[in-house]
Amino acid sequence: MNRRFLTVAAPAAALSLVLAACQGGSGDETSGPVPTLTGDCAKYQAYAGHAGKTVTMFASIISPESDSLQKSWAEFQTCTGITISYEGSNDFESQLPVRVTGGNAPDLAPIPQPGLLKQMVQAGKVVKPPAQTLANVEKYWAPGWKAYGSVDGTFYAAPMSSNMKSLVWYSPKSFADGGYTVPTTWADLMALSNKIATDGKAKPWCGGISSGTATGWPATDWLEQVVLGQHGGEVYDKWISHEVKFDSPEIRQSMQTVADWMLNPAWVNGGFGDVKTIATTRFQDAGKPILSGKCYMLQQASFYRPQWPAGTTIGPDKDVFAFYLPPVNPAIKTPVVGGGEFVTAFADRPEVQAVQTYLSTPEWASSRVKAAPGWVSANNGVDLSLYTDPLDALSAKTLSDTSGTFRFDASDLMPAAVGAGQEWKSMTAWFAEGQSIDKVVKDIDAAWPE
């Protein structure tokens, strides 16, 4: 996706005119009694009293995604008089620590990696959110989300957006033509894969893990989803902390399950070649053979949507759609691997806390859903009927299931030398060079920091 730097602020003159209309008055709203908001603005009364203040935000969300972000809080800005000055950058992950340690921290930063949040907390720069933000998270989000916004048991950052990785993309038309039905268990998925391969019209799976300097990450996703769906959340958590090693019976078993699935020469790599081509196929291109009938399925996240060629329609009776990747072990309740951002504060001014709290509410999440088809929240206070896209509704329903087993992307939680280093490298070699499971797991464990 093409990204570019973006900074936006509300025009002061226009803002003052609207404030006068919404607040029933005029003049300086930055001091004195809290104004009473009326009309459509009354719903923002809890955030009133900060007119004329500016809150800066720095994030990795860039145009075109950031355009809908601006729309999502436009009414909030208009009614409260708080200007959210937003800046998005491709280099967010490297620039945020520089800015924070250099004394130029933004007021707020949506951080997509819990590891980076921990780094900022350990630097002593993160401000704990107000009580209402915490109350919102405890009320509207599954417990796992609060944990990922916490460091050493202390809550610091509320979740913002969510994405679901546990999906399988397919062509409804191709399934119908072949007489295939969407599987609801892992056994059914494997049986379907074998039937498609036996029928011989196309390979059941296509895939690609090439992604520039991040090559290998889709393969780590395959392993993560199998580990969670085969062994459950407790083993997954211990794996992240290295209490359970890669060279353990559980992870070795999951590696073999992935090998039987995505390294099966009879099942992959439709439209591209043999197993080894998975390592050289760009993840953005991996699903295209589904459209040409050369493969039937691709395991990829909800955020894969923009990679489909222009004009591709998405829906249960359209060009492509997706179904939930069922767990290997049916006893594990709705395992889902996903990701998201966590709104982190570096200032405790009242207007900053007002914005931070608003972004933790179902009201803001609902506003973003309306402004951005394709955007999903795990906030269970959002009415699912607001999702006009059936795939978004599926993702939101699954992610917001408080009885489910949600876990954050493991490689984002492991030390960078492992999750974004040796694991990517070794998983790529597994596909490209046919390295043994024994060598792959031992090499990754050896890279774990002391």
DAVEN-V343800 format. One record per residue. N is the residue number from 0. RES is the residue in three letters. OMEGA is omega in radians with two decimals (none if undefined). BURIAL is # if it has 24 or more other ideal C-beta (glycine too) atoms within 12 Angstrom, else .. Layout:
# DAVEN-V343800
n:N res:RES omega:OMEGA burial:BURIAL
n:N res:RES omega:OMEGA burial:BURIAL
This chain:
# DAVEN-V343800
n:0 res:MET omega:3.12 burial:.
n:1 res:ASN omega:-3.12 burial:.
n:2 res:ARG omega:3.06 burial:.
n:3 res:ARG omega:-3.12 burial:.
n:4 res:PHE omega:-3.10 burial:.
n:5 res:LEU omega:3.03 burial:#
n:6 res:THR omega:-3.09 burial:.
n:7 res:VAL omega:3.03 burial:#
n:8 res:ALA omega:-3.12 burial:.
n:9 res:ALA omega:3.10 burial:#
n:10 res:PRO omega:-3.05 burial:.
n:11 res:ALA omega:-3.08 burial:.
n:12 res:ALA omega:3.14 burial:.
n:13 res:ALA omega:-3.12 burial:.
n:14 res:LEU omega:-3.09 burial:#
n:15 res:SER omega:3.13 burial:#
n:16 res:LEU omega:-3.12 burial:.
n:17 res:VAL omega:3.10 burial:#
n:18 res:LEU omega:3.13 burial:#
n:19 res:ALA omega:-3.12 burial:#
n:20 res:ALA omega:-3.08 burial:.
n:21 res:CYS omega:-3.05 burial:#
n:22 res:GLN omega:3.09 burial:#
n:23 res:GLY omega:-3.14 burial:.
n:24 res:GLY omega:3.14 burial:.
n:25 res:SER omega:3.09 burial:.
n:26 res:GLY omega:-3.06 burial:.
n:27 res:ASP omega:-3.12 burial:.
n:28 res:GLU omega:-3.05 burial:#
n:29 res:THR omega:3.14 burial:.
n:30 res:SER omega:3.14 burial:.
n:31 res:GLY omega:-3.09 burial:.
n:32 res:PRO omega:3.12 burial:.
n:33 res:VAL omega:-3.12 burial:.
n:34 res:PRO omega:3.07 burial:#
n:35 res:THR omega:-3.14 burial:.
n:36 res:LEU omega:-3.08 burial:#
n:37 res:THR omega:3.10 burial:.
n:38 res:GLY omega:-3.14 burial:.
n:39 res:ASP omega:-3.10 burial:.
n:40 res:CYS omega:-3.06 burial:#
n:41 res:ALA omega:-3.11 burial:.
n:42 res:LYS omega:3.11 burial:.
n:43 res:TYR omega:-3.05 burial:#
n:44 res:GLN omega:-3.11 burial:.
n:45 res:ALA omega:-3.09 burial:#
n:46 res:TYR omega:-3.09 burial:#
n:47 res:ALA omega:3.08 burial:#
n:48 res:GLY omega:-3.10 burial:#
n:49 res:HIS omega:-3.11 burial:#
n:50 res:ALA omega:3.13 burial:#
n:51 res:GLY omega:3.14 burial:#
n:52 res:LYS omega:3.13 burial:#
n:53 res:THR omega:3.08 burial:#
n:54 res:VAL omega:-3.14 burial:#
n:55 res:THR omega:3.12 burial:#
n:56 res:MET omega:3.13 burial:#
n:57 res:PHE omega:-3.05 burial:#
n:58 res:ALA omega:3.10 burial:#
n:59 res:SER omega:-3.10 burial:#
n:60 res:ILE omega:-3.06 burial:#
n:61 res:ILE omega:-3.09 burial:#
n:62 res:SER omega:0.20 burial:.
n:63 res:PRO omega:-3.10 burial:.
n:64 res:GLU omega:-3.11 burial:#
n:65 res:SER omega:3.12 burial:#
n:66 res:ASP omega:3.13 burial:.
n:67 res:SER omega:3.07 burial:#
n:68 res:LEU omega:3.10 burial:#
n:69 res:GLN omega:-3.14 burial:#
n:70 res:LYS omega:-3.03 burial:#
n:71 res:SER omega:-3.14 burial:#
n:72 res:TRP omega:-3.11 burial:#
n:73 res:ALA omega:-3.13 burial:#
n:74 res:GLU omega:3.08 burial:#
n:75 res:PHE omega:3.11 burial:#
n:76 res:GLN omega:-3.10 burial:#
n:77 res:THR omega:-3.05 burial:#
n:78 res:CYS omega:-3.09 burial:#
n:79 res:THR omega:-3.08 burial:#
n:80 res:GLY omega:3.07 burial:#
n:81 res:ILE omega:3.08 burial:#
n:82 res:THR omega:3.05 burial:#
n:83 res:ILE omega:-3.12 burial:#
n:84 res:SER omega:-2.98 burial:#
n:85 res:TYR omega:3.08 burial:#
n:86 res:GLU omega:3.11 burial:#
n:87 res:GLY omega:-3.10 burial:#
n:88 res:SER omega:3.03 burial:#
n:89 res:ASN omega:-3.07 burial:.
n:90 res:ASP omega:-3.06 burial:.
n:91 res:PHE omega:-3.03 burial:#
n:92 res:GLU omega:3.13 burial:#
n:93 res:SER omega:-3.08 burial:.
n:94 res:GLN omega:-3.10 burial:#
n:95 res:LEU omega:3.11 burial:#
n:96 res:PRO omega:3.12 burial:#
n:97 res:VAL omega:-3.13 burial:.
n:98 res:ARG omega:-3.08 burial:#
n:99 res:VAL omega:-3.12 burial:#
n:100 res:THR omega:3.14 burial:.
n:101 res:GLY omega:3.10 burial:.
n:102 res:GLY omega:-3.13 burial:.
n:103 res:ASN omega:-3.08 burial:.
n:104 res:ALA omega:3.00 burial:#
n:105 res:PRO omega:3.05 burial:#
n:106 res:ASP omega:-3.12 burial:#
n:107 res:LEU omega:3.06 burial:#
n:108 res:ALA omega:3.00 burial:#
n:109 res:PRO omega:-3.05 burial:#
n:110 res:ILE omega:-3.08 burial:#
n:111 res:PRO omega:-3.13 burial:#
n:112 res:GLN omega:3.06 burial:#
n:113 res:PRO omega:3.11 burial:#
n:114 res:GLY omega:3.10 burial:#
n:115 res:LEU omega:3.05 burial:#
n:116 res:LEU omega:3.13 burial:#
n:117 res:LYS omega:3.12 burial:#
n:118 res:GLN omega:-3.14 burial:#
n:119 res:MET omega:3.10 burial:#
n:120 res:VAL omega:-3.13 burial:#
n:121 res:GLN omega:3.07 burial:.
n:122 res:ALA omega:3.09 burial:.
n:123 res:GLY omega:-3.03 burial:.
n:124 res:LYS omega:-3.06 burial:#
n:125 res:VAL omega:3.12 burial:#
n:126 res:VAL omega:3.12 burial:#
n:127 res:LYS omega:-3.09 burial:#
n:128 res:PRO omega:3.10 burial:#
n:129 res:PRO omega:-3.07 burial:#
n:130 res:ALA omega:-3.09 burial:.
n:131 res:GLN omega:3.08 burial:.
n:132 res:THR omega:3.10 burial:#
n:133 res:LEU omega:-3.14 burial:#
n:134 res:ALA omega:3.12 burial:.
n:135 res:ASN omega:-3.12 burial:#
n:136 res:VAL omega:-3.13 burial:#
n:137 res:GLU omega:-3.12 burial:#
n:138 res:LYS omega:-2.93 burial:.
n:139 res:TYR omega:-3.08 burial:#
n:140 res:TRP omega:3.05 burial:#
n:141 res:ALA omega:-3.03 burial:#
n:142 res:PRO omega:-3.12 burial:#
n:143 res:GLY omega:-3.12 burial:#
n:144 res:TRP omega:3.09 burial:#
n:145 res:LYS omega:-3.13 burial:#
n:146 res:ALA omega:-3.12 burial:#
n:147 res:TYR omega:3.04 burial:#
n:148 res:GLY omega:-3.11 burial:#
n:149 res:SER omega:3.08 burial:#
n:150 res:VAL omega:-3.13 burial:#
n:151 res:ASP omega:3.06 burial:.
n:152 res:GLY omega:3.12 burial:.
n:153 res:THR omega:-3.10 burial:.
n:154 res:PHE omega:-3.11 burial:#
n:155 res:TYR omega:-2.95 burial:#
n:156 res:ALA omega:3.14 burial:#
n:157 res:ALA omega:3.08 burial:#
n:158 res:PRO omega:-3.09 burial:#
n:159 res:MET omega:3.10 burial:#
n:160 res:SER omega:-3.11 burial:#
n:161 res:SER omega:2.97 burial:#
n:162 res:ASN omega:-3.07 burial:#
n:163 res:MET omega:-3.12 burial:#
n:164 res:LYS omega:-3.01 burial:#
n:165 res:SER omega:-3.12 burial:#
n:166 res:LEU omega:3.02 burial:#
n:167 res:VAL omega:3.10 burial:#
n:168 res:TRP omega:-3.12 burial:#
n:169 res:TYR omega:3.07 burial:#
n:170 res:SER omega:3.11 burial:#
n:171 res:PRO omega:-3.13 burial:#
n:172 res:LYS omega:3.14 burial:.
n:173 res:SER omega:3.08 burial:#
n:174 res:PHE omega:-3.13 burial:#
n:175 res:ALA omega:-3.13 burial:.
n:176 res:ASP omega:-3.13 burial:.
n:177 res:GLY omega:-3.10 burial:#
n:178 res:GLY omega:-3.10 burial:.
n:179 res:TYR omega:3.09 burial:#
n:180 res:THR omega:-3.13 burial:.
n:181 res:VAL omega:-3.12 burial:#
n:182 res:PRO omega:3.14 burial:#
n:183 res:THR omega:3.06 burial:.
n:184 res:THR omega:3.11 burial:.
n:185 res:TRP omega:3.12 burial:#
n:186 res:ALA omega:3.12 burial:.
n:187 res:ASP omega:3.14 burial:.
n:188 res:LEU omega:3.13 burial:#
n:189 res:MET omega:3.11 burial:#
n:190 res:ALA omega:3.09 burial:.
n:191 res:LEU omega:3.13 burial:#
n:192 res:SER omega:-3.14 burial:#
n:193 res:ASN omega:3.13 burial:.
n:194 res:LYS omega:3.12 burial:.
n:195 res:ILE omega:3.14 burial:#
n:196 res:ALA omega:3.14 burial:#
n:197 res:THR omega:3.11 burial:.
n:198 res:ASP omega:2.97 burial:.
n:199 res:GLY omega:-3.13 burial:.
n:200 res:LYS omega:3.14 burial:.
n:201 res:ALA omega:3.07 burial:#
n:202 res:LYS omega:3.13 burial:#
n:203 res:PRO omega:-3.03 burial:#
n:204 res:TRP omega:2.90 burial:#
n:205 res:CYS omega:-3.12 burial:#
n:206 res:GLY omega:3.09 burial:#
n:207 res:GLY omega:-3.13 burial:#
n:208 res:ILE omega:3.11 burial:#
n:209 res:SER omega:-3.09 burial:#
n:210 res:SER omega:3.13 burial:#
n:211 res:GLY omega:-3.13 burial:.
n:212 res:THR omega:3.13 burial:.
n:213 res:ALA omega:-3.13 burial:#
n:214 res:THR omega:3.12 burial:#
n:215 res:GLY omega:-3.04 burial:#
n:216 res:TRP omega:3.11 burial:#
n:217 res:PRO omega:3.11 burial:#
n:218 res:ALA omega:3.08 burial:#
n:219 res:THR omega:3.08 burial:#
n:220 res:ASP omega:3.13 burial:#
n:221 res:TRP omega:-3.14 burial:#
n:222 res:LEU omega:-3.13 burial:#
n:223 res:GLU omega:-3.10 burial:#
n:224 res:GLN omega:3.09 burial:#
n:225 res:VAL omega:3.13 burial:#
n:226 res:VAL omega:-3.11 burial:#
n:227 res:LEU omega:-3.09 burial:#
n:228 res:GLY omega:-3.14 burial:#
n:229 res:GLN omega:-3.02 burial:#
n:230 res:HIS omega:3.07 burial:#
n:231 res:GLY omega:-3.01 burial:#
n:232 res:GLY omega:-3.09 burial:#
n:233 res:GLU omega:3.10 burial:.
n:234 res:VAL omega:3.13 burial:#
n:235 res:TYR omega:-3.13 burial:#
n:236 res:ASP omega:3.13 burial:#
n:237 res:LYS omega:3.08 burial:.
n:238 res:TRP omega:-3.14 burial:#
n:239 res:ILE omega:-3.12 burial:#
n:240 res:SER omega:3.13 burial:.
n:241 res:HIS omega:2.97 burial:#
n:242 res:GLU omega:2.92 burial:.
n:243 res:VAL omega:-3.07 burial:#
n:244 res:LYS omega:3.02 burial:#
n:245 res:PHE omega:3.12 burial:#
n:246 res:ASP omega:3.09 burial:#
n:247 res:SER omega:-3.13 burial:.
n:248 res:PRO omega:-3.10 burial:.
n:249 res:GLU omega:-3.08 burial:#
n:250 res:ILE omega:3.05 burial:#
n:251 res:ARG omega:3.11 burial:#
n:252 res:GLN omega:3.13 burial:#
n:253 res:SER omega:3.06 burial:#
n:254 res:MET omega:3.13 burial:#
n:255 res:GLN omega:3.10 burial:#
n:256 res:THR omega:3.08 burial:#
n:257 res:VAL omega:3.14 burial:#
n:258 res:ALA omega:3.12 burial:#
n:259 res:ASP omega:-3.09 burial:#
n:260 res:TRP omega:-2.97 burial:#
n:261 res:MET omega:3.01 burial:#
n:262 res:LEU omega:3.13 burial:#
n:263 res:ASN omega:-3.06 burial:#
n:264 res:PRO omega:3.11 burial:.
n:265 res:ALA omega:-3.03 burial:.
n:266 res:TRP omega:-3.07 burial:#
n:267 res:VAL omega:0.08 burial:#
n:268 res:ASN omega:-2.99 burial:#
n:269 res:GLY omega:3.11 burial:#
n:270 res:GLY omega:-3.07 burial:#
n:271 res:PHE omega:-3.10 burial:#
n:272 res:GLY omega:-3.08 burial:.
n:273 res:ASP omega:-3.12 burial:.
n:274 res:VAL omega:-3.06 burial:#
n:275 res:LYS omega:-3.11 burial:#
n:276 res:THR omega:3.08 burial:#
n:277 res:ILE omega:-3.12 burial:#
n:278 res:ALA omega:-3.08 burial:#
n:279 res:THR omega:3.11 burial:#
n:280 res:THR omega:3.11 burial:#
n:281 res:ARG omega:-3.12 burial:.
n:282 res:PHE omega:3.13 burial:#
n:283 res:GLN omega:-3.09 burial:.
n:284 res:ASP omega:-2.92 burial:#
n:285 res:ALA omega:-3.07 burial:#
n:286 res:GLY omega:-3.03 burial:#
n:287 res:LYS omega:3.11 burial:#
n:288 res:PRO omega:3.06 burial:#
n:289 res:ILE omega:-3.11 burial:#
n:290 res:LEU omega:-3.13 burial:#
n:291 res:SER omega:3.08 burial:.
n:292 res:GLY omega:-3.12 burial:.
n:293 res:LYS omega:2.99 burial:#
n:294 res:CYS omega:-3.04 burial:#
n:295 res:TYR omega:-3.01 burial:#
n:296 res:MET omega:3.06 burial:#
n:297 res:LEU omega:3.05 burial:#
n:298 res:GLN omega:3.12 burial:#
n:299 res:GLN omega:-3.03 burial:#
n:300 res:ALA omega:3.07 burial:#
n:301 res:SER omega:-3.12 burial:#
n:302 res:PHE omega:3.06 burial:#
n:303 res:TYR omega:-3.06 burial:#
n:304 res:ARG omega:-3.09 burial:#
n:305 res:PRO omega:-3.09 burial:.
n:306 res:GLN omega:3.09 burial:#
n:307 res:TRP omega:-3.11 burial:#
n:308 res:PRO omega:3.12 burial:.
n:309 res:ALA omega:3.13 burial:.
n:310 res:GLY omega:3.10 burial:.
n:311 res:THR omega:3.14 burial:.
n:312 res:THR omega:-3.05 burial:.
n:313 res:ILE omega:3.14 burial:#
n:314 res:GLY omega:-3.10 burial:.
n:315 res:PRO omega:3.12 burial:.
n:316 res:ASP omega:-3.08 burial:.
n:317 res:LYS omega:-3.10 burial:.
n:318 res:ASP omega:3.13 burial:#
n:319 res:VAL omega:3.02 burial:#
n:320 res:PHE omega:-3.14 burial:#
n:321 res:ALA omega:3.03 burial:#
n:322 res:PHE omega:-3.13 burial:#
n:323 res:TYR omega:3.09 burial:#
n:324 res:LEU omega:-3.05 burial:#
n:325 res:PRO omega:-3.12 burial:#
n:326 res:PRO omega:3.06 burial:#
n:327 res:VAL omega:3.13 burial:#
n:328 res:ASN omega:-3.07 burial:#
n:329 res:PRO omega:3.13 burial:.
n:330 res:ALA omega:-3.14 burial:.
n:331 res:ILE omega:-3.01 burial:#
n:332 res:LYS omega:3.02 burial:.
n:333 res:THR omega:3.08 burial:#
n:334 res:PRO omega:3.14 burial:#
n:335 res:VAL omega:2.98 burial:#
n:336 res:VAL omega:-3.11 burial:#
n:337 res:GLY omega:-3.14 burial:#
n:338 res:GLY omega:-3.14 burial:#
n:339 res:GLY omega:3.08 burial:#
n:340 res:GLU omega:-3.12 burial:#
n:341 res:PHE omega:-3.03 burial:#
n:342 res:VAL omega:-3.05 burial:#
n:343 res:THR omega:-3.11 burial:#
n:344 res:ALA omega:3.06 burial:#
n:345 res:PHE omega:3.09 burial:#
n:346 res:ALA omega:-3.11 burial:#
n:347 res:ASP omega:3.09 burial:.
n:348 res:ARG omega:-3.09 burial:.
n:349 res:PRO omega:-3.12 burial:#
n:350 res:GLU omega:3.08 burial:#
n:351 res:VAL omega:3.12 burial:#
n:352 res:GLN omega:3.11 burial:#
n:353 res:ALA omega:3.13 burial:#
n:354 res:VAL omega:-3.14 burial:#
n:355 res:GLN omega:3.13 burial:#
n:356 res:THR omega:3.14 burial:#
n:357 res:TYR omega:-3.11 burial:#
n:358 res:LEU omega:3.10 burial:#
n:359 res:SER omega:-3.06 burial:#
n:360 res:THR omega:3.02 burial:#
n:361 res:PRO omega:3.12 burial:#
n:362 res:GLU omega:3.10 burial:#
n:363 res:TRP omega:-3.12 burial:#
n:364 res:ALA omega:3.11 burial:#
n:365 res:SER omega:3.11 burial:#
n:366 res:SER omega:3.14 burial:#
n:367 res:ARG omega:3.10 burial:#
n:368 res:VAL omega:-3.13 burial:#
n:369 res:LYS omega:-3.07 burial:#
n:370 res:ALA omega:-2.98 burial:#
n:371 res:ALA omega:3.00 burial:#
n:372 res:PRO omega:-3.07 burial:.
n:373 res:GLY omega:3.10 burial:#
n:374 res:TRP omega:-3.04 burial:#
n:375 res:VAL omega:3.05 burial:#
n:376 res:SER omega:3.04 burial:#
n:377 res:ALA omega:3.07 burial:#
n:378 res:ASN omega:-3.04 burial:#
n:379 res:ASN omega:3.03 burial:#
n:380 res:GLY omega:3.12 burial:#
n:381 res:VAL omega:3.10 burial:#
n:382 res:ASP omega:-3.09 burial:.
n:383 res:LEU omega:3.13 burial:#
n:384 res:SER omega:3.12 burial:.
n:385 res:LEU omega:3.14 burial:#
n:386 res:TYR omega:-3.12 burial:#
n:387 res:THR omega:-3.14 burial:.
n:388 res:ASP omega:-3.09 burial:#
n:389 res:PRO omega:3.11 burial:#
n:390 res:LEU omega:3.08 burial:#
n:391 res:ASP omega:-3.14 burial:#
n:392 res:ALA omega:3.10 burial:#
n:393 res:LEU omega:-3.13 burial:#
n:394 res:SER omega:-3.11 burial:#
n:395 res:ALA omega:-3.14 burial:#
n:396 res:LYS omega:-3.11 burial:#
n:397 res:THR omega:-3.11 burial:#
n:398 res:LEU omega:-3.07 burial:#
n:399 res:SER omega:3.12 burial:#
n:400 res:ASP omega:-3.07 burial:#
n:401 res:THR omega:3.11 burial:#
n:402 res:SER omega:-3.11 burial:.
n:403 res:GLY omega:-3.12 burial:#
n:404 res:THR omega:3.14 burial:#
n:405 res:PHE omega:3.02 burial:#
n:406 res:ARG omega:3.12 burial:#
n:407 res:PHE omega:3.10 burial:#
n:408 res:ASP omega:-3.03 burial:#
n:409 res:ALA omega:-3.09 burial:#
n:410 res:SER omega:3.05 burial:#
n:411 res:ASP omega:-3.11 burial:#
n:412 res:LEU omega:3.11 burial:#
n:413 res:MET omega:3.06 burial:#
n:414 res:PRO omega:-3.06 burial:#
n:415 res:ALA omega:-3.14 burial:#
n:416 res:ALA omega:3.13 burial:.
n:417 res:VAL omega:-3.01 burial:#
n:418 res:GLY omega:3.13 burial:#
n:419 res:ALA omega:-3.10 burial:#
n:420 res:GLY omega:-3.02 burial:#
n:421 res:GLN omega:-3.14 burial:#
n:422 res:GLU omega:3.08 burial:#
n:423 res:TRP omega:-3.09 burial:#
n:424 res:LYS omega:-3.08 burial:#
n:425 res:SER omega:3.11 burial:#
n:426 res:MET omega:3.08 burial:#
n:427 res:THR omega:3.13 burial:#
n:428 res:ALA omega:3.10 burial:#
n:429 res:TRP omega:3.14 burial:#
n:430 res:PHE omega:-3.01 burial:#
n:431 res:ALA omega:-3.01 burial:#
n:432 res:GLU omega:-3.12 burial:.
n:433 res:GLY omega:3.11 burial:.
n:434 res:GLN omega:-3.11 burial:#
n:435 res:SER omega:3.06 burial:.
n:436 res:ILE omega:-3.14 burial:#
n:437 res:ASP omega:-3.13 burial:.
n:438 res:LYS omega:-3.12 burial:.
n:439 res:VAL omega:-3.07 burial:#
n:440 res:VAL omega:-3.14 burial:#
n:441 res:LYS omega:3.12 burial:.
n:442 res:ASP omega:-3.14 burial:#
n:443 res:ILE omega:3.11 burial:#
n:444 res:ASP omega:-3.11 burial:#
n:445 res:ALA omega:-3.12 burial:.
n:446 res:ALA omega:-3.08 burial:#
n:447 res:TRP omega:-3.12 burial:#
n:448 res:PRO omega:3.09 burial:.
n:449 res:GLU omega:none burial:.
